Amino acid sequence: MASSKNYTEVLIGGKVFTLSGFESEEYLQRVSTYLNHKLEECTSSEGYRKQSAETRSILLALNIADDYFKAKKQGGTLESDIEAKDKEMYDLKHELISVQIKLENADKTLDKLKEENRALQMKIVQLETEMKNSKGK
């Protein structure tokens, strides 16, 4: 099912533009808000305002490209962090499974030793009873 194209009017730099795209109207508004923010950021500089329209356009594009590359780098860093955390989690799960197996084996050994201890305690009681009975004769 294909998405329908959205059209929305936005205000950029004090002028109304009609944007269209397959993204939501909310997204298109966010894009125009970002662009207005960059325009305000640039025009707040006196040096920027003194430039020709062509130079201002290039400076604005450079600012946006700078934001893009910084966001892309941050995204790559976050992906690397996620991969490292996934590997760490994978290793920890395997370590947990290994420890659980050791614990189960230790529990089995403990149960076996308890059973042997009970048998030996009963043997002690039996031998003590036999000793008492043989002394009493």
N, C-alpha and C positions, 0 to 999 in steps of 0.2 A: 504494500500500500504506500503510494508516494505521498510525500508531504505537499501541502499546497503552499504556494508562494504568498508571503505576507507583505503587505504594504503598510507603511506607517509614516506619518509626518513627524519630523524632528526639527529642532532648532539648533543650528550649528553656527557659531560666530554671529548670532543675531539674525540669521537668515533661515527661512523655512525650506527644508528639503524633504522630498518623498523618497524614503529608502525602501527597497524591496529585497527580499531574500527568503530562503526556506527556514531561516531561524525565526524564533518567536519575536513578537513585537517588543516584548520586554528586553530581549537580547539586543535588538536594534537600537532601542532607547539607551541601553547601557553603553553601546559603542559610541553613540553620539555624545553621551555624558562624558565619556573618557576623552573624546576628541575636544570637547569644550574645555575640559580641565587642562589638557595640553596647550590649547590656545591661550588660556588665561595665564598659565605658567610662563609661556614664551613672551606674551605681550607685557607681562609685568617687568620685563627687562628693558631698560631704556635703549640699550645697544641693539636689541632685536627690533624695536619699533623704528629705529633710524634706518634699517635696511630696506632695500627695494622689495617689492612684492615677491619677486622670483626668489630672492635670497631668503626671505621669511618662510616661503613654502619649503625650501630645501632644509632650512634649520628645523622647521616643524617636523618634516619627514625624518630627519636625523634623530630627533628626540624620540619619535615613535619607534624607529628602528632600534634605538638604544634600549628602550623599554622591552621590545620584543626579544632581543638577544639576551638581555638579563633574565627575563622570564623563562626563556628556553633553557638557559644554563641552569637556573634554579630547578626547573622541571627535570633536567637530566640528573642533577645532584639528588633530588628527591627519589627518582627512580633507582639510582644506585643505592641510596639508603634503604629503600624498600627491599631491593634484592638482597642486600647484606642482612637485613632483619629476617627475611624469609629463610635464608640459609641458616642463620643462627637459630631460628625457631625449629627448623627441620632437624638440626643437630641436637637441640635440646629435647625434642620429642623422642629421637632415637636413644638419647642418654636416659631419658625417663623410662622408656620401654626396657632398656637394659637393666636399670636399677629395679624396676618392678619384677623382672624375671629373677634377679638375684634375691629380692625380698621373698618371692614365692618359694624359691629353693631353700632359703634360710628358714622360712616358716615350716617347710616340710621336714627339714633337718631337726628343727626344734621339736616338732611333734614326735618325730622318731626317737629323739633323745629323752623326751618326757616319758614316752612309752617304755623305753629301756629302763629309765629311772624307777618307774612304777614297778616294773618286773623285778628289778634288783631290790627295791624296798620290800616287796612281797617275799623275795627269797631270803632277805635278812630276817624278816619276821618268822618265816618258816624254820630257818636254821636256829634262831633263838628259841623257838618253841621246842624244837627237837632237842636242843641242849638242855633246856629245863626238864623236859621229860626224861632224858637219859640220866640226869643227875638225881632226879627224884626216885629212880629205880634202885 
